[in-house]
Amino acid sequence: MPLVGGGGSPNVSGGANPAGTGSSINYIGNHAYANSGAVTVAQSDTIQLNFTTGSQYIVAKFRFNTESTDDDIRFQVNFDSQTVQGYTIGSSNNHSFHSALDILIPPYTHVTTTGYNESSSSGRTTYASVSGRVY
């Protein structure tokens, strides 16, 4: 069972908000997940998810979406302030399901996801999620 923060008791309840949204990661048994909920992004990198993993690695899938039909929205996955993967949802393909980004998250890694409106300074509603198996 994964240990939250790399030590202490296992977190069997799933975290501070196991059924809801927020920027932190939740653990349930050998699984981990986070859902940002609605986050408005404009033309500045806006954090959606922000957490640090414990002593184990996670084989994870990141997913991004936006409600915008007018703008191109860029999403990035960052490990310890370094971009490791990026994805842009163009205005021509919004409101559809998008491929997941499969990424292995190493132990003790500070993970952030960000959104950025590449097309305009208008704020657009975005969503980020991650789910994976903890080893």
C-alpha positions, 0 to 999 in steps of 0.5 A: 500500500502506498504511503502518503508523503513517503512515510507514516501510515497508509492513507486508506481513506483516499486523501483529504478529498477522495471523491472531489476535486482539487490540486492534490493527489489521492491514494486508494490502495495501490491506485492514485488519482487527482481531478482539478475540477474547473480551472480558468486559464488565460494567457499565463501558465495556470496551475491545475494540479500540484502535488508531490509523490511519495516513495513509490512510482506511479504509472499514470495517465494524464487527461486534459479538456476544455470547454472553449470552442474558440481558442487553442489551449496548451497543457503541460505536465511538469516534473520538478519544474521541468516540462516532460510532456505537452498537449494542445487542444485546438479550437477545431477539436474541442468538446471531444475525448482526447488521448491520454498521456501515459507517463511514469512518475518517479518517487519524490517528484513534484508534479504540476500541470498547467494550462495556457490560452494560446489564442487570446487573453480570454479566460477559458474553463479547463480540466486536468486529471491523472490516474494510475497504479502505484508500485 
